[in-house]
Amino acid sequence: MKNFDFHFYKSNMFTIILALFLVWAGNTFIPLYNGLSTAIAENLQSLGLLLIAVYSYFYARRYPAQSANRIFWYWSVMWWIMLFGRGISWGRDFFPDVPHLYFRIISIILIGLPVLMLFSKSIRQQIKHRFFFEKIPVWHIILAFVFLGLSDIVEHHRSGANLLLYVSEKQDLIEELIEIPCFISLILIVLYMQRNERNINQSK
């Protein structure tokens, strides 16, 4: 428990306030524009995921080739690309006339690569080391799961959905807006880990 960081950061408060604002705005005054607003929210998510993937790639290159840290952060890039691919329906959003089989193959590859990397001894050792010996930002993780759960509630009309969704026609929009603070929380986890890693390396 010593490596669990329970500090409630300003970024956590910002994420909560942003989530409340997005839910309120989405329900009250953001128009659907025949699905355009939902598409903009989706594209903002995809852009953020792509940017953090690129950032993590260049961060990984700080380390020597074949080093455990470089491999770990390359692995994290695979997860970001997978989430990016999911956000754009594996490319179907841009090439709607292409047979769905091709997008199915792309999805299998993008999902399979980071999962298969779990069989790497280096990756498993990195996960174990970071979990037991490096600080873990508890509130970043909690908020990521909370917003993921809220998005799922809206998407599947689970119990409590009426507290988040006032107009049924805006279901897709509210779902996408709630996913934004979820992805922000995930990005904050990565930035926290990288900052902590730099501090450890500087202290050596």
C-alpha positions in Angstrom: 0.0 0.0 0.0 3.0 2.3 0.4 3.2 2.8 -3.3 -0.5 3.8 -3.7 -0.7 7.5 -4.2 -4.1 8.6 -2.8 -3.5 12.3 -3.3 -6.4 14.0 -5.0 -4.8 16.2 -7.6 -6.1 19.4 -9.3 -6.3 17.4 -12.5 -8.8 15.1 -10.9 -11.0 18.0 -9.9 -10.7 19.4 -13.4 -11.7 16.1 -14.9 -14.8 15.9 -12.7 -15.8 19.4 -13.4 -15.3 18.9 -17.1 -17.4 15.7 -17.0 -20.3 17.5 -15.2 -20.1 20.4 -17.6 -20.1 18.1 -20.7 -23.1 16.1 -19.4 -25.0 19.3 -18.6 -24.1 21.0 -21.9 -24.9 17.9 -23.9 -28.3 17.6 -22.4 -29.2 21.3 -22.5 -27.8 23.3 -25.3 -25.4 21.3 -27.6 -27.5 20.6 -30.7 -27.3 17.3 -32.5 -26.9 18.9 -35.9 -28.0 15.5 -37.4 -25.2 13.7 -35.7 -22.4 16.2 -36.4 -21.9 17.0 -32.7 -21.5 13.3 -31.8 -19.0 12.9 -34.7 -17.0 15.9 -33.4 -16.9 14.4 -29.9 -15.7 11.1 -31.4 -13.1 12.8 -33.5 -11.7 14.8 -30.5 -11.3 11.5 -28.6 -9.5 9.9 -31.6 -7.2 12.9 -32.0 -6.3 12.8 -28.3 -5.6 9.0 -28.4 -3.4 9.5 -31.5 -1.5 12.3 -29.9 -0.7 10.4 -26.7 0.3 7.4 -28.9 2.8 9.5 -30.8 4.0 11.2 -27.6 4.5 7.8 -25.9 6.4 6.5 -28.9 8.9 9.3 -28.7 9.1 9.0 -25.0 10.0 5.3 -25.4 12.9 6.3 -27.7 14.6 8.0 -24.8 15.7 4.5 -23.6 18.3 2.3 -25.3 17.1 -0.2 -27.9 15.9 -3.5 -26.5 15.7 -2.0 -22.9 12.8 -3.1 -20.8 11.5 0.4 -20.4 11.5 1.0 -24.2 9.6 -2.2 -24.8 7.1 -1.4 -22.1 6.3 2.0 -23.6 6.1 0.6 -27.1 3.6 -1.8 -25.7 1.6 1.1 -24.3 1.6 2.7 -27.8 -0.1 -0.5 -29.1 -2.9 0.0 -26.6 -3.4 3.6 -27.6 -3.4 2.7 -31.3 -5.9 0.0 -30.5 -8.2 2.5 -28.7 -7.7 4.9 -31.6 -8.7 2.2 -34.1 -11.8 1.3 -32.1 -12.7 5.0 -32.0 -12.7 5.2 -35.8 -14.4 1.8 -36.2 -11.1 0.3 -37.4 -11.1 2.7 -40.4 -14.7 2.1 -41.5 -15.6 5.7 -40.7 -13.2 6.8 -43.5 -13.8 4.0 -46.0 -17.4 3.0 -45.7 -17.5 1.3 -49.1 -14.7 -1.2 -48.3 -16.0 -4.7 -47.3 -16.3 -5.2 -43.6 -14.0 -8.2 -43.7 -11.0 -6.0 -44.0 -11.9 -3.9 -41.0 -12.5 -7.2 -39.0 -9.0 -8.2 -39.9 -7.6 -4.8 -38.8 -9.5 -5.1 -35.5 -8.1 -8.6 -34.8 -4.6 -7.4 -35.5 -4.8 -4.2 -33.4 -6.5 -6.0 -30.5 -4.3 -9.1 -30.7 -0.9 -7.4 -30.8 -1.0 -5.8 -27.3 -2.7 -8.9 -25.8 0.0 -11.3 -27.3 2.7 -9.0 -25.9 1.5 -10.1 -22.4 3.3 -13.4 -23.2 6.6 -11.5 -23.3 8.6 -12.0 -20.1 9.9 -8.5 -20.3 6.4 -7.0 -20.3 5.2 -9.2 -17.4 8.3 -8.2 -15.4 7.7 -4.5 -16.1 4.0 -4.8 -15.0 5.0 -6.6 -11.8 7.7 -4.1 -11.0 5.6 -1.0 -11.7 2.7 -2.4 -9.6 4.7 -3.4 -6.6 7.6 -0.8 -6.6 6.4 2.3 -8.3 3.7 4.8 -7.3 0.2 4.2 -8.5 -2.2 7.2 -9.0 -5.3 5.8 -7.3 -7.7 8.7 -8.1 -6.7 8.8 -11.8 -7.5 5.1 -12.0 -10.8 5.4 -10.0 -12.0 8.2 -12.2 -11.2 6.3 -15.4 -13.3 3.4 -14.3 -16.1 5.6 -13.0 -16.4 7.5 -16.3 -16.1 4.2 -18.2 -19.0 2.8 -16.1 -21.1 5.9 -16.6 -20.6 5.8 -20.4 -21.7 2.1 -20.3 -24.8 3.0 -18.3 -25.8 5.5 -20.9 -25.0 3.3 -23.8 -27.0 0.3 -22.6 -29.7 2.2 -20.7 -28.8 0.6 -17.4 -30.2 1.6 -14.1 -29.5 5.3 -13.4 -29.2 6.3 -17.1 -32.1 8.8 -16.6 -29.8 10.8 -14.2 -27.3 11.3 -17.1 -29.6 11.4 -20.1 -32.5 13.7 -20.2 -33.3 13.4 -23.9 -33.2 9.9 -25.4 -32.3 11.3 -28.8 -29.0 12.5 -27.4 -27.9 9.1 -26.1 -25.0 8.7 -28.5 -23.8 12.3 -27.8 -23.9 11.9 -24.0 -22.1 8.6 -24.3 -19.2 10.1 -26.3 -19.0 13.2 -24.1 -18.6 11.0 -21.0 -15.9 9.0 -22.6 -13.8 12.2 -23.0 -13.0 12.5 -19.2 -12.5 8.7 -19.2 -9.7 9.0 -21.8 -8.3 12.1 -20.1 -8.0 10.1 -16.9 -6.1 7.3 -18.8 -3.8 9.9 -20.3 -3.2 11.3 -16.8 -2.2 7.9 -15.6 0.4 7.6 -18.3 1.8 11.1 -17.8 2.0 10.4 -14.0 3.9 7.1 -14.6 6.3 8.8 -17.0 6.9 11.7 -14.6 7.5 9.3 -11.8 9.9 7.3 -14.0 11.9 10.4 -14.9 12.2 11.3 -11.2 13.5 7.8 -10.4 16.0 8.0 -13.2 17.2 11.4 -12.1 17.7 10.3 -8.5 20.0 7.4 -9.5 
